[in-house]
């Protein structure tokens, strides 16, 4: 008798737990399910949602950092290209004993992208 009641209540509790995990609304109709287990499962679900949200925020922050790093790298690369162009203009003018005023205008043009012939 006691064994049958124990098996029946265990089966009902197992069915309720499975139904809860599947997200089904279950009425226990007079049975006493293990409420602590159900509360723990609900708490675990909430923690899992929080962890997923944190992971999503971390991934978004990583993407933003990667984008900012790429933009910074592009600016540095452009700056280095400009420096190389300025060196070429400056040393090219020095080697041929050229016009320094023209060299200054070329350097300004390289750095700003604007032609300032009338200085």
N, C-alpha and C positions, 0 to 999 in steps of 0.2 A: 504494500500500500504506500508506504513512505517513498519507496524506490520509484514507483509510478508517478507520484506527485513531483518528485525531484526531476525526473526526466521530462515531464511535461512542462514544468516551469523553465527548465534549461532550454528546451526547444522553442518556447515562446520568446524567451529573452534573445536567443540567437536570431530568430526571425525578425524581431524588432530591431536588433542591431544592424542586420543586413539591410532592412528596409530604410533605416535611418541613413546608412552610408550611401544608399542609392538616392536619397533625397525624397523618399516617399513619406507621406503623412500617415502615421500609424496610430490607431487607437488600441490601447492595450486591454480594454474592456474588463476591468476588475483584476487584472494581473498586476504584480508589483515588479516592474523591470528594474534593472540595476541603474538607477538614476545617476549615480556617480560616473558610470561608464559613459552614459549618454552626454553628461556635462563635459567630461574629458574629451570626447569626440568633437563636441561643438567648439571647445576651447582650442583643440588642435586645428580645426578648420579655420578659425579666426587667426591663429598664429600663422598658418600657411598663407592666408591672404595677405597678412601684413608683410611677411617675408617676400612674397611675390611683388608687392608694391615697392618695397625697398629695393629689390633687384632691378625693377624697371627704372626707378629714379637713378640708381647707380649707373645703369647702362646709358641713360639719357645724358647724365653728367659726363660720362666717358666720351660719348660722341661729341658733345660740345667742346670738351678739352681737346680732342683730336682735331676738330675743325679750327679751333683757335691756334693750336700748334702749327697746323698747315699754313694758315694765314701768316703767322709770324715767320715761318720758314720762307714763304714766298717774298715777304718784305725784305728779309735779310738777303735773299738771293738777288733781288732786284737792286738792292743797295750795293752789293758786291759787283754786279755787272756795271753799274754806274761808275764805281771807283776804277774799274779796269779801263773803261772808256776815257775817263779823265786822265789816267796815267798815260794812255796811248797818245792823247792829244798833247799833253804837257811835254812828254819826252820826245814825241815826234817833232814838236816845234823847237825844242832845245837842240836836237841833233842837227837840224838844217839851219839853225840860226834864224828862225822865222820871226814873224810879227807876233809879239807877246800880247798886244791888244786883241788880235784875232784869236789867239789861243784862249784868252780869257772869255771872249764871246762864245767860243766853241764849248768851253767847259760849262758856262752858264746854260747853254742850249742842251748839253748832255744831262745836266742835273735837273733842269726845270721842264724841258721839253718845249721851251719857247725860244724863238729866234729873236735876239735883242741886238740887231745890227746897229741901231742908232743909240749908242750909249754915250 
